[in-house]
Amino acid sequence: MIRKVIAFSAKNPWLVLLGVAAVVVLAVWTLNVIRLDALPDLSDSQVIIYSKWDRSPDIIEDQVTYPIVTALLGAPKVKAVRGYSDFGFSYVYVIFQDGTDLYWARSRVLEYLSKIQPRLPEDVQTELGPDATGVGWVFQYALVDHSGKHSLDQLRSYQDWTLRYALQSVPGVAEVAAIGGFVKQYQITVDPNRLAAYGLPLSEVVMAVRRSNNEVGGRLIEGSGREYMVRGRGYARRPEDFEQIVLKVGPGGVPVLLRDVGRVELGPEIRRGVSDLDGLGDHVGGIVVMRHGENALNVIKRVKAKLHDLEPGLPKGVEIVTTYDRSDLIERALGTLKHELVIEMIIVSLVILIFLWHIPSAVVPIVTIPVSVLLAFIPMYLMGVTVNLMSLAGIAISIGVLVDGAIVEVENAYNKLHRWQAEGRKGDFLQVRLEALQEVGPSVFFSLLVIAVAFLPVFALVDQEGRLFKPLAWSKNLAMAIAALLAITLDPALRMLFTRMDPFTFRPRWLARLASGAAVGTYHAEERHPISRAIFRVYEPACRFVLRRPLLTIAVALALVAVSLPVYFKLGSEFMPPLHEGTVLYMPTMLPGVSVAQAQEVLQAQDRVLKTFPEVKSVFGKAGRADTSTDPAPFSMFETTIVLKPESAWRPKERWYSAWPEWLKPAFRPFAPDHISYEELIDEMDRAVRSPGVTNAWTMPIKGRIDMLSTGVRTPVGIKIFGNDLKEIERVGERMESILRGIRGTRSVYAERVAGGYFVDVVPRRDQLARYGLTIEEMQMVIGSAIGGENVSTTIEGRERYPVNVRYPRELRDEPSRLARVLVATPTGAQVPLAQIADIQVLQGPSMLRDENGFLAGYVYV
């Protein structure tokens, strides 16, 4: 069969070349549409369940997170379920087994969620997160107001209601998350003394606000041959509209308005995340989250194009500043590997040319290299394999082997033709050439396939290891398989088409000699080949030496192996080598319970210091969480993205070759860089931002998010402590922190203070509640509304939506001692202080709860 294919290709060379050319054109088109990224997506198939409820972490854990986690543990193909309960939010991450289709997993989660949702509290808002992961954070930006005319709430409104939806419409974008600034809120601050004077409970104010902000339809009426749609207007659009709300009618028919018992103002919604740009203070920013399985480079290009289109419509004086752009890393990584691939091809081609010493024969394997590499991208595209560092590395390590078949065929034909020429040229040289190709063609074909089989065990790897190395195995095996096909199709066609035995005789003769040397060449006997003779002179004495002393040779080899064993066991090991992304992710941690103002102050101070380094291009930090379910960070966790300048702009470092001419230096820079190293820069930054109460951690965006997704721990090394007692988990974590801090190579260790939050508990006295005829629900309604501030309605202002909040004045609720004087309305109309019906206690408790497969957990970050 193989011999027939070779014969067909040799007798129909133009048909074969035309077919190969068509497939090459298809391969070039494939390169423009195939998915590109810096690294393979190592994240598991993951579905996020995101719940909002203004309650403390322990309440959310008991009533929301734990029921959802336990319900999903029995779902098919689930590998792990991780839950996080923070103030106001619940995150449940359902991790599925390797190879599970993401959308099948999402449908299963929805199925199980529908069973548990009726058992959750009524006002819990539960939804699925986007079909993306934290690794999908491919682009980040900040809105910078150079004019100083726009407030943070105006910029946040522009981000939330204009920019976000424009970018979310870009193909491949799953979500655009906002961070920083203030969400505008209508704040209705009621005076409890005025409420008591008018005999109004707070619940009536809440109901009146809800009933006075709505619109209805009256269906249709007809008249004069037309139909009219009836609308009942009623949306409140200004603070004055709320002030006119009637709460009750007093004696004599005089209405009591909302403005009579309180005031209506515009203010900020409660914040669970703040941001900073270059140490200049709070800035509104956005995070573009890429959909799972998309082409990262193409998505970023489309986002940039959309931002460019939106520039003319930006508020006057506002600029969109890029704070993180993964496309730079992708292009640099792929560019570096492409450069090395080209150099490798050139070197292999030169080696072939030198060792064959015959240009027409060398052309065949040289052409085989780029054609095999190009054609490999077609099956990679059809199979969904991403072009990244690993898949290109598979092609790189196969280049030397790709030409093996072509070289064997060419060398065999070369020797046959030399013998045919030496024996007087009997018969047709084309037939000699064909017989030479058919003689070794089958062996070459199957030998290349055997080499490809050597990588088959890689496909047995699963989980993160499989996702990392399978692209390498696929690309190498596909390139080898295509090289095997080309060895029996393209190679015979090229050799038969361009083989010529007689020199050219046209004039001028010097040009004919040049043409003959390039297209005909000279056939040498192997023992007289100029390169072979030089190699024989070196190889033969060494070969004879070891053959005469076999025992000594084996003994020396064994001794070298024995000497290398201790060195091998001292070598470190790592899952994958560090990839310097050109961006640093600085992730310090503070003790739990830090306030918004304190977090903003620390964040700004850190960013201001980091921006002073000459190697730093920009610094964009956040404390707490962005408005996305892919970011469950508490306020005590900071994330600062530090974009570095190119290494050529880093501070110089004196080297032994520094005084040499500039054109010589590039040869030594890969081994001894003449600028400060990445590790030295991180050490300097770590010393500069070190402060009491803050534990530093340094990583890179992609690496850090892969670590968090795979283990839930945001540092390369971490320890999980499971149990049922939070205090015991915290005690064990603190003990491990003190032990691990002394280990060599450890920069910092931090054990989570899982029980380090601060609480004000209002504990009801049931006998006193019964005395005043109050229920626990009525008391809790005052706690939730008057003290915490409850969002009771939403304004609709065109495309924008803003919450409406009702609460007591700040001076009545800013300290635990003042909460005792908060008034609670009784069924008789009397107002009693909260201290008479409840005990108010200041306690410590969990600031954030972690739940893994139903067990409470605490993490130690190393």
N, C-alpha and C positions, 0 to 999 in steps of 0.2 A: 504493500500500500504506500509506504513512504517513498519507495523507489519510483512508483508511478507519479506521485506528486512532484518529485524532483524533476522527472522527465517532462511532465506537462509544463512546469514553470520554465524549464530551460528552453523548450521549443516555442513557448508563447511569452517571451519576455515583456513585450509591450503591453499585453493584457495584464500581466502581473503588476507591472509598474503603474499602470493606470489605476488598478484596484487599490494598490498601496497608497497612491497619491490621494485618492478619494477619502480613504480612511484617515490619512494624516490631516486633511482639511477638517474632517469631523472631529478629530482630536483637538485641533486648534480651537474650534468652536466650544468644545467641552471645557477647555481651560478657562473660558470666560464665564461659565455658568456653574462650575463645580464649587462646592462649599469650601471656603478657606477659613482657617483659624490658626492661631499660634500653636496650640496644643490640642490633642483630642479632648472631647468632652468627657471628663472622668466622673461626672455626677451620676448618681443612681437615678432610676425612674422614680420620681418623687411627686407626691400630690400634697398641697398645703391646704389645711382647713383653717380659716381665719375668722375669729369671732371678736366682736366689740361689745363691751358691757362695762359701764363705769363702776367697777367694783375693785376691791383690793385683791392682790394675787391669791391669797388663801381661799377667798370666796370663789373666785373664778376657777381655781384648781378643783375645788370640791364639786361645784355645780356645772362646770362647762368642760374643762380640759380632761379630767379623769373619766367622766362618762364617755366622751368621744374616743379617748385612747383605748379604753377597754372594749368598746364596741367594735373597733377596727382591728383588734388583734386577731380576730378570727377570719378576716377577709382573705380571699385566695391570693397566693403569691406574695404576701406581705412578709418582708424581712425584718423590719423594725418600725416601731412607732415612737416618735419623740414628741413630747409636749412641753410647751413653755407658757407659764402663766405670769404675766406682767400686769401692772396696774392698768386696767381698762382694756386689756387685750389678751386673747388666747391664741396660741399658734400650735397646731398639731401637724407634724411632718410625717407622712406615711411613706416609708421607703420600701419599694418593691424589689423583687428578685431581679437579677441581671437579665436583660433581654425582654423584659415586660414592656409591651406597647404602652406609651404614656396615656393615650386617649382611652384605651381599654381600662387602664388603672383609674383614670378619672371617673369613668362611668361606674366602676365598682364602688369607689368611695362615695359617690352620690347615692348609690343604692343603699349602702349601709348608713349613710348620714340621714336619709329619709326615715329610717327606723328610730334613730335616737333623737332627732330634732324635736318631736312632740314632747319629750321628757325634759328638755332644757327650759330654763326660765323664759317667760313670755317676751321680754324686751331684749333678749340676746340676738344680735344680728350676726348670723353665720353665713359664710360664703366660701367658695373654693378660691384659692389663690390663682394667679396666672399660670399658664402652661409654660413656666420658665423656672429657673433656679437662680441662686445668688451669683453663679458663674456667668449668668446672662447680663450682668451689669457691664455693658460694653462701652457706654458713653455717658459722661456726666458734664453738666454745664452749670454756670451761675449767671444770674442777671445782675449786671453792674450798672448803677445809675450814676453817670458822670455829671448830670445836671443838678442832682440833689433836690429835685422837685417832686420826686415820687416816694411815698412812704412804703415801708415794708409790707403793709397790708395791701396796698394797691398793686405792688409787684407780685405778691402771692396770688391775688385775684387774677392777674393777667396770666400767671403760670397755670393756675388751676382751671380756668374757664376758657382760655384761648390757646395758649402754647401747648398745653398737655394734649388736647384733643387733636390739634394739628399734627403733632408728632405721633400720636397713637394710631393715626390713619396710615402711617408709613408701613408698607408691607414688611413683615418680619418683626415688628415691634409688638410685644405682648402687653407692655405697661409702661407708663411714664410716671414715676413717683416723684412727688415734691418733697423738698426739705428746706427748712429755714423760713424766716419771715413769720407773719401772723395771719391766721385765718380770721377774717372779719366776723364779728358776732354782735347781735343786738342784745345788750345786757339790761335787763329790767331789774333794778335794785329797789326792793320794797322795804319800807320802814315798819318794823314790827309794832312800834308804838302807835303809828297811824292806823295800822290794821286793827289793833285792839280798840282804838277810839271809834272806828266805824263798825266794829263788830264783824270783821271779815276774817275768816281763816285763809291761810295761804293757798289751800287747795282750790278755793273759789277763784283766786287770781289766776292760777294755772289754767283752770277750765275756761275762764273768760278769754285768755290769750289764745288758746287753741281754737275757740269758737269764732274768733274775730280775725282770722287770717286764712280765708279760703274763698274759692270761687265755684259757682255751680252753673249748670245749664238748664234752660227752660224749654228744651226741645225746639219746635218750630211753630211759627204762626205765618199765615198767608194774608196777603193784601195787595190789591192792584196788580194782580198777576205775578206777584213775586213772593218768594218765601224768605222769612227773616229768622235767623238763628238767635235765640234768646240767651243772654249771658247775665249772670248775677255777679257783678264785680265785688271783690272784697279783699284782695291781697293788700297787706300792709307793706309799704315800700320805703317808708321813712320813719324815723323815731317819733315824729309828730302823729303818725297814724296810730301807733301803739298808745300814745298818751291819751287819745280820744276814746279808748275802749271803756265801755260802761261795765262796772263791776256789780253795782246794785242801785236800787232807787231808794233814796232816803226819805225821811218825813217831808211831806209837802210835795212829793214828786220830784225832788231835786236829785239828779243822778250823781253817783259817786264814780268819778273817772279814775283811770289808772294813774294819771299824773297827780291825783290827790293823795295817793298812798306811796308813791315812789317816783323814781326818775328813769328815763330811758336814754341810754348812751350807746355809742359804738365803741367796742373794745376788742381785745384779742381772745380767741378761743384758747382753752388750756393746751399747752404744748408738751409733747413727749419727745421732741427732737429739736435741736438747734444746730446752726451751721456757722462757719466762718471762712472767709477767703483772705489768705495772705496776712492774717492777723489784723485785718481792718475792721472786724466786727461782723455782725449777722448779715448774711446775704441769702436771698432766695435762690434756690438751685433746683435742678431736676436730674433724675437718673433714668436713662433709657434702658429698659430691660428687654433683651432679645428673646424672641420665642424659641422654644426648644427645637433643635435640629436645623436652625436657619444658618445661612451663610453670613458670618459675623462681619466680614469685610464689606460685603454688598449692603448689609443693613446699615452700617455706619455711613457708608457713602450716601445712601438715600436719606438718612437723617440729616447729614450735613447739607445736602441739596435742599431739603425742606427748610432748614434754618436759614439758608441763603435766600430762599424765596420769601420768607417771613420778615426779613430785615427791614424792608421799607415800611411795614406796618407796626414796627415796635414803638412803644411809647417814646416820645422825644427825649434824647439823651441817654437811652438805655441800650446797652450792648450785651450780647450773649457771649460769654467767655468760656471756652472749653477748659474743663478742669481734669478730665480724664478721657483718653481716646485710645481704645485698644487697637485701632487700625494701624497706628504707628508701630506697635510691637509686631503685629502680624506682617506688615510690609518689611520691617527690618529683619525679622526671623526668616521669612521666606526668601527675602533678597539675599541674605547671607548664604543660605543653603543653595539657592540657585547659582550664586557666584561660585561656590565650591563645586557644584555639579559641573558647571562649564569648565572649570580648571581641571577637574578629574577627567572629563571627556577629552580635553586637549592632551593631557599627560598620557592617557591610555592610547590615544591616536598616535602620538609621537613615538611611544614605545613600540607599537605595532609597526609603524613605518620604519623605524630603525632596525628592528629585529628581522622583518621580512626583507628589507632592502630592495623592495619592488613595489613601485607606486601603484600600478594597476591592481595588484593583489591586495594591497593595504586598504584601497578605497572601500572594498566590500565590508570588512569589519568596522571601519570607521563610520560608514553610513548606517550600519546596523544599530549603533549606540543611540543616536538621537531618535531614530524611528521607533525603536523598542520603548524608549522612555515616553515618547509622545503617545503612542498607542496604548500604553498602560493606563492612561487617564480615562479612557473610554469605559472599560469595565469598572474602574473605581467610581466613576460618576453613576453608572447604572446600579451599583451595589450600595450607593450612599456613603462611601468611604470619603472622609474629609481630607483635603490636602492640608497637611500640617507638618510640623517638624518630624514627627515619627514616620509618617507615610513617605515623605521625601527622603528620610534617612534610609528607609528600605530600598528605595531606588538607588541611592548613593552607594550602598554596600553591595549592590548587585551589578554595578556597571562593569567591574572587572570581569565578572563571570558572563555577562551578556554576550561578549564577543568570543567566548571560548569556542562555540560551535562554528562560527564563521572562520576563526583562525585555523581550526583543525581542517575544515573543508578547503580553505585557500592553500594551506601548506601542503596538503596531500596533492591537490591539483598542480601546485607549483612543482613538486618533485616529479609528478608524472609527465608534465610538459617538458621539464628539463631532460628527463630520460628519453622522451619521444624525440626531442631535438638532437640529443647526443647519438641516438641510434639511426639517424638519417631521415627523420621525418616520414616514417611509414604510416600511411593512412591519414584520416581527417583529424586534425587537432581538436576540432569541436567534439568529435565522438570520444576522443581521449579525455577531454575535459569533463564530459557528461559521465563517463564511466567512473572517473575519479570522484565526482560528487556523489554518485549513487553508492560507491563503495563505502564511504564513511557517513553518509547522510542519516541512515536509520540510527546508527550508534550515537551520533551527535544529538539527534532529536531526543532520544530517550535519556541520554546522560544529563541533558539540561533539565528534563522533567524530574530526574532523580534528585538533582541538586535542590529543586523547588520543594520536593517532598521533605527535605531536612527541616523545613520551617513549619511543617504541619503540627508538631506538638504545641506550638504557640497558641493554636486555636483552642486548645484544651483549657487555657487560662480563663478564669472567670472574674467577675466583679471589676474592681478598679485596675488590677493587673491586666486583665483581658482587654479592657477598653483602651489601655495605654499601648499595648504591644501588638494588638491585632491589626491596626492600620499598617504597621511596619511589615508584618508578615504578608498581608494582602498585597501591598504594593510590590514587595520583592517577588512573591510567587507569580503575580500577574505579569510582571516584567520578564521573568524567566520563561513563563509559558509563551509569551509573545515572541521572545527571542528564539525559542524552539521552533515556532511556526515560521518565523522569518528565515531560519537556517535552511528550511526545505522549500521555501518559496522565493523570497526576495533575493537571497544570496545566489542561488543558481541563475536566476534571471539576470542579475547584474553581471555575474561573471561571464555568462554566455554572450551577453550583449556587447560587452566592452573588451572581450579577449581579442588580442591581435598578436600574431607571431612575427610578421615581417615588418621591418622598419620603414619609415616614410622616406620617400626619395625626391620630394618636391624641392624647389629652390625658394629662398636661399637655403643652403645646406645646413647652416648653423641653426636655423629655425626648425629644419627637419630633424636634426639631431636632438633638439630640445623636446620636440613633440614625440619622437620615438622613445626617449628616456621616460616621459610621463605616461604615455599610452601603451607602449610595448614593453620597455624595460629589458633588463638582462637577467637571464636565468643562470644561477650559480649552483654548482654541486654543494651539498651540505658541508662537506669537509673543506671547501674552498670559500665558503661564505665569509666575508670579512668580519662580521660580528660573531659568527659561530667560532671562528678560529681564535678570537680573543678570549671568548668564554672557555673554550676547551683548555687553553693554556692555564687558566686559573682553576678550573673545576677538576681536571684530571689528577693533578698532584694531591689535592685535598682528598679526593675520592680514594685514590690508591693508599694514602696514609691511613685512613680509618678502616679500610678493608684489611690491611695488614695487622691492625691492632684492634680487633673487635671487642675484646674484654676491657681494654683501657677506655675505649669509646663509651661503652655501656656504663662503666663505673663512673666516668666523669658526668655523664648525663644524669645518673641516679644521684650523684652528689649535688648537682645543681638543683634538682628537684627537692632534695632534703633541706638544702640551705634556704630555699624559697618558702618552705612551709611555715616557719615561724613568722616570716614577714607577712604571709597571706592572712594568718589569724590576727595580726595586729591591724590589718586594714579595716577602716570603717565601712559601713554599709548604709545605703539609703535607697528608698524606693525609686526615686528618679533624681538625676542631677539637677542642681539649682539652675533655673533659667532667669537670668537677670532681666527683668521685664522693662527696665528703664523707668519704672515707677515704684515707689516704696509705699507700703501700707503700714502706717504707724498706729498701733492699737493699744494705747494705755488703758489701764483700769483703775478706777477709784473705789473706795469703800461704798457700799450701798447707802441709799438715803440722801445722796447729794441733790441739792435743789437745782432748779433750772438756771437761776442767776449764777450760782457757783460754778456749774458746769460750763456755762458760757464764758465766764471769766477765765477759768483754767484753759479752756480750749483756745481762746484768743491769745493768751500769753504763750502757749506752746507754739502756735502757728507763727506768731511774730518772731520767735527765736529761730524756728526752722527756716523761715524765709530769708534770714540773714546769711545763710550759707551760699557761697557763690555757685555751687553746683546745682542749686534748686531753681527751677523755673517757676513753679506755682505750688501753692499749698491750699488745699480745700479740706476742711475738717468738719466732722459732725459729731455731736454727742447725742446719745439716744437713737431713736429710730426714724428712718424716712417713712413716708406714707405708703408703705408697701408691705405685703405679707412675707416678702422674701428677706425682710430685715427685722428680726426679733430683738434687737439690741436694747438693753435698759439704759437709763441715763448715766449709769456709772461706767459704761463702756464707750470709749471714743474710737472713731475711725478717721484717720487723717490721710488723705491721698497726696503724696508728695511726687510731683512730676519732675524728673531730673533732666538737666541739659545733656546734650551728647557728651560722651566721655572725653572727646577732644577739647572740650571747654572746661574740664575739671582742673583743679590746681596742679601745677607741675610738681614732679618729684625727681630729685637728682638721681641719675643712673650712671653706670660706668661708661655708657655710650653717649651721654648727653652732649659731649663736645664734638661728636662726630658730625659729618655732613648730613643734612636733613634727608637726602634721598636714601641713606643707609638705615635710618632709624626704623622705618616700618617693618624691616625684617626681624627686629629684636623685640618690638613692642608686645607681640602676643605672649612672649615668655617672661619679659620683665617690663611691665608698663611704666612709662615715664610720667604718670600722674597718680594721684592717690587712688587706692583700690576701693571697691565697693564696701568691703568689710571695714576698712579704716574710716570711711565716711559715716557708716552706721554707728561705729563706736564713738566718733566725735559727736554725732547728733544725740546719741543716748546720754552722753555725759552732759550735754548742753541743756537738755529738757528734763533731766532727772530732778524730782522734787519730792518732798515728804508726802506720804499718803497716795502716791501714784506709782503703779507698777508698769514698766514699759514692756512692750512686745513689738518686734519688728518682723515684718514679712513682706510679701508682694501681693497685689490684688488677686490675680488668678490663683496663685498657690494658696493664699490664705482662705479664699472662698471654697476651693476644693477641699482643704482640710476641714473646714466647718461643715461642708455637706457630707463628707464621708464618715466623719466621727462625731460631729456636733461640737468638737473642740476647735478653737480658732488658732491654736498654736501647733507647730509640727509635732510636739510631744505633749501628751496630757494624760491625766489619770482620772478615771471616773469612780466615784464612791456611791454605792447604792445602799438604800436602807429605808426605814420607815420613820426614823426620828431625825428631824432636821438638826437639832442641837448636836446629836452624836455625829452626824455627817460633817458638820462644821468643825467639830473638835478633831476628828480624824484628818480632815483636810488641812487644818492649821499645823497638826503634828507632821504631816508629810511635807508641808511647805518648809518647815525648819530643817527637816532631814535633807531634802533635795537641794536646798540652797548651797550646800557645801560641795556638790558634785562638780568636778572639773568640766569646764565648757558651758556651764549654765550662766546665762546673763541675768535672768530674773525668774522667780517662781511666785505664783499667786494662787492661793486657794480661795475659792469663792466663799464669801460670808453669806451663806444661804439663809441665815436667820438674822441678818444685820439691818433690816428695815425698821422704820419708826412708825408707830401707829397711835392713834387716839381712839380708844374704844369707848363707845357709849353703851353701857350695860343696863338694860331696863330693870327697874324694880317692879315686879309684877303686882305686888300688893298696892303700890301707889298708883299704878295704871288702873287697877280695878277701882280704886277709891274715886278717881276722876272720870271713870267711864270711858277710858281710852284703850284702844287696841295697840298691839305692837306695830301693826302696819301704819297706823296714823302717826305714831311717833317716828317711825322710820321714814315716812314721807317728808317730815320736817327736816330730818337729818339729810336726806338725799337732795331736797330742793333748796331749803333755806341755807344750809351750810355749804353743801357741795356745789350747788348750782345745777339745775336740771335743764337740759335742752328740751323745751316743750313744744316747739314749732319750728318751721323753716320758712324763710321768706323766698319768694320767687321773683327775681328781678331780671327779666329777660332770660338769658342763658345762665345766669349766675344764681347760686343758692347759698343762703347764709343761715346759720342756726340762731334761734331766739332762746335766751337763757333767763331764768327767773331765780333770784337769790337775795339773801339779806346783805346789808352793807358790809364791806370788808372789815371795818373796825369792830364788828360784832362776832367775827369768826376767824380772826387771824391768830388767836392764841387759845390754847385749851381752856385757860381760866375764864375767858369770855364766852365760851360756848355754853357755860352753865346758865347764862342769862337769856339764852335763846328761848322765845316764847312758843308754847304749844297750845293750840286752841282746843278746848274741851267741847263735848256735845252741848253743854249748857251755855256756851258762848264765852266762858271765862278763859283767860290766858294764864297758863302756869309756866314758870321757868323750867327748863330742861333738867336742872339740878334736882328738882323736887320729885321727878319720876325716873331718874336714871343716875348711875354713877359714871363719872368721866375719868378714864385712866389713860396714862401715857405708858406704852409698852413697846418692846421690840419684837419683831416677827419677820417672816420671810418677805424680802423685797422682790424676789422673783423665784418662782418654783420651776424646777426642771423635772420632767417625768419621762422615763424611758421604759417602754413596755410595761407600764403600770407601776413601776417603782420610782420613788423619789430619788433624785440624783444630785450630786455636787461634783464640780469639776476642779481639778488642779491644773493650772496652765504652766508649762515649762518652756 
